[in-house]
Amino acid sequence: MGGIRQVQGGRGAAPDPSAQQYRLTLPETVDGGAFRLGQDVSDRYENSGNGGDAYARSLRTKAGVYSAESGSGQLIYTGSFSGRQNPFYPKMGLLDGMEKGDSMSVAVPRRDMPGQNTDGDQLACEVLTKAEGDQELTTAVCSWADHYTQGAIVDNSPDGFGVAPEKYDLDALAKRTARIRDEVRVTVNN
């Protein structure tokens, strides 16, 4: 989440008065019930924007760790939203922040997934590797950004840690992220 507040840099598009406003939720299940919330970790991020500008201070966070109802799958969902338009849109602050994490390297560069976009948002995915001891763990992440929300889904499944980065199915994670985005993102009536 620090990516939203610290790594954005510069300015994005001008405000769009016609943009749909959304807020984010933290549902008990996501991906059509395939994953159940195991831990709400929103409070780890909620106050990290206190020293920033008015936009950073207005951000509210939702974050949770979800486990598959069957199998060993695990997803980490993080997102933030504001009643103010994101001045950095369409930058992908969450992905920028993850790339700058300790011992993280980009193994498969960020790729736009236009087939998963809805009106007024962008979705992109990448594969990262993290050095952990003498091992290199593979982690895939997809993120969306619209004028009011940003969110990311990290595949934290143990089965994926050993996958060669170039073999990871980013298209499948993009589709899952789009489904989850549509479940956690709620329209705000202006």
C-alpha positions as CSV (number, residue, x, y, z in Angstrom):
1,M,0.0,0.0,0.0
2,G,3.0,2.3,0.4
3,G,3.1,2.3,-3.3
4,I,0.0,4.4,-3.5
5,R,1.3,7.0,-1.0
6,Q,5.0,7.1,-1.7
7,V,5.9,5.8,-5.2
8,Q,3.3,7.6,-7.3
9,G,5.4,10.6,-8.4
10,G,4.1,13.1,-10.9
11,R,0.5,13.6,-11.8
12,G,-1.8,11.6,-14.0
13,A,-4.9,12.5,-16.0
14,A,-7.0,15.5,-15.2
15,P,-10.0,14.9,-12.9
16,D,-13.0,13.4,-14.7
17,P,-16.3,14.7,-13.4
18,S,-18.2,11.9,-15.2
19,A,-16.1,9.0,-13.6
20,Q,-18.1,6.5,-11.5
21,Q,-17.2,6.7,-7.8
22,Y,-16.6,3.4,-6.0
23,R,-15.6,2.3,-2.5
24,L,-14.0,-1.0,-1.5
25,T,-15.3,-3.7,0.8
26,L,-13.7,-6.8,2.4
27,P,-16.2,-9.6,1.8
28,E,-16.2,-12.9,3.6
29,T,-15.7,-14.8,0.3
30,V,-14.3,-13.8,-3.1
31,D,-14.1,-15.3,-6.5
32,G,-17.6,-16.7,-6.4
33,G,-17.0,-18.3,-3.0
34,A,-13.8,-20.1,-4.0
35,F,-11.7,-18.2,-1.4
36,R,-12.7,-17.4,2.2
37,L,-11.3,-14.5,4.3
38,G,-8.9,-15.8,6.9
39,Q,-7.4,-12.6,8.2
40,D,-8.4,-8.9,8.0
41,V,-5.1,-7.0,7.8
42,S,-6.6,-3.6,6.9
43,D,-5.3,-1.9,10.1
44,R,-1.7,-2.5,9.0
45,Y,-2.2,0.1,6.3
46,E,-5.0,2.4,7.4
47,N,-2.9,5.1,9.0
48,S,0.2,5.0,6.7
49,G,-0.9,8.1,4.8
50,N,-1.0,10.5,7.8
51,G,1.9,12.5,6.7
52,G,1.0,12.8,3.1
53,D,-1.1,15.3,1.1
54,A,-4.9,15.6,1.3
55,Y,-5.4,12.7,-1.1
56,A,-3.1,10.4,0.9
57,R,-4.8,11.3,4.1
58,S,-8.3,10.6,2.6
59,L,-7.5,7.1,1.6
60,R,-9.2,4.2,3.3
61,T,-7.8,0.7,3.2
62,K,-9.2,-2.8,2.8
63,A,-6.8,-5.7,3.0
64,G,-7.2,-9.4,3.7
65,V,-5.7,-12.9,3.3
66,Y,-8.0,-15.4,1.6
67,S,-7.6,-19.1,1.6
68,A,-9.1,-21.5,-0.9
69,E,-12.1,-23.4,0.2
70,S,-10.4,-26.5,-1.3
71,G,-6.7,-27.0,-1.9
72,S,-3.8,-24.9,-0.7
73,G,-4.5,-21.7,-2.7
74,Q,-4.0,-18.4,-1.0
75,L,-4.6,-14.8,-2.2
76,I,-3.8,-11.5,-0.6
77,Y,-6.1,-8.7,-1.5
78,T,-5.1,-5.1,-0.8
79,G,-6.9,-2.0,-1.9
80,S,-7.6,1.6,-1.1
81,F,-10.3,4.1,-1.9
82,S,-11.2,7.8,-1.4
83,G,-14.0,10.1,-2.0
84,R,-11.4,12.3,-3.8
85,Q,-10.3,11.4,-7.3
86,N,-6.9,9.8,-7.5
87,P,-4.6,12.6,-8.8
88,F,-2.2,9.9,-10.1
89,Y,-4.6,7.9,-12.1
90,P,-3.9,5.8,-14.3
91,K,-0.6,5.0,-12.6
92,M,-0.4,1.6,-10.9
93,G,0.9,2.7,-7.5
94,L,0.4,-0.7,-5.9
95,L,2.6,-2.5,-8.5
96,D,5.2,0.3,-8.3
97,G,5.4,-0.2,-4.6
98,M,5.8,-3.9,-4.8
99,E,8.6,-3.7,-7.3
100,K,10.5,-1.5,-4.9
101,G,10.1,-4.0,-2.0
102,D,13.2,-5.5,-0.3
103,S,14.7,-8.4,-2.3
104,M,12.0,-8.3,-4.9
105,S,12.8,-8.4,-8.6
106,V,10.6,-8.1,-11.7
107,A,10.8,-11.5,-13.5
108,V,8.0,-10.9,-16.0
109,P,7.5,-7.2,-16.8
110,R,4.2,-5.5,-16.2
111,R,1.6,-6.2,-18.9
112,D,-1.7,-4.4,-19.5
113,M,-4.7,-6.7,-19.6
114,P,-7.2,-4.6,-21.6
115,G,-9.6,-7.5,-22.0
116,Q,-10.3,-7.3,-18.2
117,N,-10.9,-3.6,-18.0
118,T,-14.3,-2.1,-17.4
119,D,-15.4,1.5,-18.0
120,G,-12.7,3.9,-16.7
121,D,-10.3,1.5,-15.1
122,Q,-7.0,-0.2,-16.0
123,L,-5.8,-3.7,-15.1
124,A,-2.2,-4.9,-15.3
125,C,-0.2,-7.9,-14.1
126,E,3.4,-8.9,-13.5
127,V,5.5,-11.7,-12.0
128,L,8.0,-11.0,-9.3
129,T,10.6,-13.1,-7.6
130,K,11.8,-12.8,-4.1
131,A,15.1,-14.1,-2.7
132,E,14.4,-16.0,0.5
133,G,17.5,-17.6,1.9
134,D,19.0,-19.7,-1.0
135,Q,15.6,-20.0,-2.7
136,E,13.9,-17.7,-5.2
137,L,10.1,-17.6,-4.8
138,T,7.8,-16.7,-7.6
139,T,4.9,-14.3,-6.8
140,A,2.3,-13.1,-9.4
141,V,0.2,-10.0,-8.9
142,C,-2.5,-8.1,-10.8
143,S,-3.7,-4.7,-10.0
144,W,-6.4,-2.3,-11.1
145,A,-6.8,1.4,-10.8
146,D,-9.8,3.6,-11.5
147,H,-10.5,7.3,-10.5
148,Y,-11.4,6.4,-6.9
149,T,-9.9,2.9,-6.1
150,Q,-6.8,0.9,-6.5
151,G,-6.5,-2.8,-5.6
152,A,-4.2,-5.7,-6.1
153,I,-4.5,-9.5,-5.9
154,V,-1.3,-11.4,-5.1
155,D,-1.2,-15.1,-5.7
156,N,0.4,-16.3,-2.5
157,S,-0.3,-20.0,-3.1
158,P,2.5,-22.3,-2.0
159,D,2.1,-24.3,-5.2
160,G,3.1,-21.2,-7.2
161,F,6.3,-20.4,-5.3
162,G,8.4,-22.8,-7.4
163,V,6.8,-22.1,-10.8
164,A,9.3,-20.7,-13.4
165,P,8.2,-17.0,-13.7
166,E,7.7,-17.3,-17.5
167,K,5.4,-20.2,-17.1
168,Y,3.0,-18.4,-14.7
169,D,-0.5,-18.0,-16.2
170,L,-1.0,-14.2,-15.9
171,D,-4.1,-14.4,-18.1
172,A,-5.8,-16.7,-15.6
173,L,-4.8,-14.4,-12.6
174,A,-6.1,-11.3,-14.6
175,K,-9.5,-13.0,-15.0
176,R,-9.6,-13.9,-11.4
177,T,-8.6,-10.4,-10.4
178,A,-11.3,-8.9,-12.6
179,R,-13.9,-11.1,-10.9
180,I,-12.7,-10.2,-7.4
181,R,-12.5,-6.5,-8.4
182,D,-16.2,-6.7,-9.4
183,E,-17.0,-8.3,-6.0
184,V,-15.1,-5.9,-3.7
185,R,-15.8,-2.7,-5.5
186,V,-19.2,-1.1,-4.8
187,T,-20.8,1.8,-6.6
188,V,-21.2,5.0,-4.6
189,N,-24.3,7.0,-5.7
190,N,-23.4,10.6,-6.2
